[in-house]
Structures are given as C-alpha cells and as structure tokens.
Amino acid sequence: MPWYVIRTKPQHEIKSAKILEDLGLDVYCPVITEVRQWTDRKKKVTLPLFRTYLFANLENSNRNRVFDAPGVLGFLNWLNKPAIAKPEEIEAIRSWLNNDRLDGFEVNNLKPGDKVEIKSGKLAKKEAIIKEVGSKKLKLILPDIGWTLTANVQDVL
C-alpha cells in the first residue's frame, strides 16, 4: 500500500491524524518537541514536522475515508495524481526523528556548495550539498528527498 500525502488545515495535523487513527487507518504525522519561551515561563510544545501535511498508508479503495476527519483538505497532487511517499522515505523520517545519528562524516575545510556523500546510517549513500557551515552546526541539503538537515558538528565528528 502506498503512503499518500494528505493536506490539512493549518494547526489540524495532529488532531486529524488522531481522528484518522481512531477510524482504523494507518496514519503518520511526524512531530517534534520544542521549548517555547514566554515572558513568564518556558513550555515544551509538540509541533508537526511538516506543517499542513500528514501521511496515510492506504489502499486506493480506502482513499475517501480520510475525508471523515475534520481538518482534512485533500491529497497533495503531483502531475495531476495524488503524491506518494516511498516507504523508505517514511522510514528515514522516523529514524531521523528517533535521533538516528549521522555517521561517516569528516568535517575539515568544508564550504557552502561542496557535495558530500553520507557513508553510513539510515541516510547512507545519499548525496548532500552543504548549505552553511557554522562553528557548531552544519546545514545540509538532501536533494534526492527534498530535505534541509541541520546537524550538530560534534555529532558528526
């Protein structure tokens, strides 16, 4: 079964995913936790990784069931067909969110625009383009899967 990309109303991603799961559908809404600062307190907030998008592993005959959840707008289309995410892309997102480390990097004399290949880990054999090099962070573009990835330099050394 393919993973369809579903569009939602803003700030309805997590709620819609929960409702679709309650309906018995296989839904994935990748989330991250951030610490937000207010004037009087700090609070951990759970946010969707992709705003207004979630993924559903559906058979073609069950596609219309996603509209049973309030907040679902429809499917993301690509070339006039519903967009499909590959299972390995979903798995890569899951492992990245589970703190999978990027191994196999050597950081010396890197500059923006350089191409590097990830040698091991879940993203092994993926080519990346360096976007920014900071003293503690390295920003990479993974053109194959359309990601921009920020890695701590101490994690990749």
Residue pairs with C-beta under 8 A, 6 or more apart in sequence:
1 26
1 57
1 58
1 59
2 57
2 58
2 84
2 85
3 28
3 55
3 56
3 57
3 84
3 85
3 86
3 87
3 89
3 90
4 55
4 56
4 57
4 58
4 63
4 66
4 75
4 82
4 83
4 84
4 85
5 53
5 54
5 55
5 75
5 76
5 82
5 83
5 84
5 85
6 16
6 53
6 54
6 55
6 56
6 66
6 72
6 74
6 75
6 76
7 52
7 53
7 72
7 73
7 74
7 75
7 76
8 16
8 52
8 53
8 54
8 71
8 72
8 73
9 52
9 71
9 73
10 51
10 52
12 70
12 71
12 72
13 29
13 48
13 50
13 51
13 52
13 53
13 54
13 71
14 29
14 31
14 46
14 48
15 70
15 71
16 29
16 54
16 69
16 70
16 71
16 72
17 27
17 28
17 29
17 54
19 68
19 69
19 70
19 71
20 27
20 56
20 65
20 66
20 68
20 69
20 72
21 27
23 65
23 68
23 69
25 56
25 57
25 58
25 62
25 65
25 66
26 56
26 57
26 58
27 54
27 55
27 56
27 57
28 54
28 55
28 56
28 57
28 90
28 93
28 94
29 48
29 54
29 55
30 48
30 49
30 50
30 93
30 94
30 97
31 46
31 47
31 48
31 49
31 97
32 46
32 47
32 48
32 49
32 97
33 44
33 45
33 46
33 47
34 44
34 45
34 47
35 42
35 43
35 44
35 45
36 42
36 43
36 44
36 45
48 54
49 93
49 97
52 73
53 76
55 85
55 90
56 66
58 65
58 66
63 75
63 82
66 72
66 75
67 74
75 82
75 83
76 82
76 83
77 83
89 145
91 122
92 122
92 123
92 145
95 122
96 122
96 123
96 149
100 121
100 122
101 121
101 155
102 118
102 121
102 123
102 149
102 151
102 155
102 156
103 119
103 120
103 121
103 156
104 118
104 119
104 120
104 121
104 124
105 116
105 118
105 119
105 138
105 151
105 156
105 157
107 138
107 153
107 156
107 157
110 116
110 130
110 133
110 138
111 130
111 133
112 130
112 131
112 132
112 133
113 129
113 130
114 129
114 130
115 127
115 128
115 129
115 130
116 127
116 128
116 129
116 130
116 140
117 125
117 126
117 127
117 128
118 124
118 125
118 126
118 127
118 128
119 125
123 142
126 142
126 144
126 145
127 142
127 143
127 144
128 140
128 141
128 142
128 149
129 140
129 141
129 143
130 138
130 139
130 140
130 141
131 139
131 140
131 141
131 148
132 138
132 139
133 139
134 153
135 153
136 152
136 153
136 154
137 150
137 151
137 152
137 153
138 150
138 151
138 152
138 153
138 156
139 148
139 149
139 150
139 151
140 148
140 149
140 150
140 151
141 147
141 148
141 149
142 148
142 149
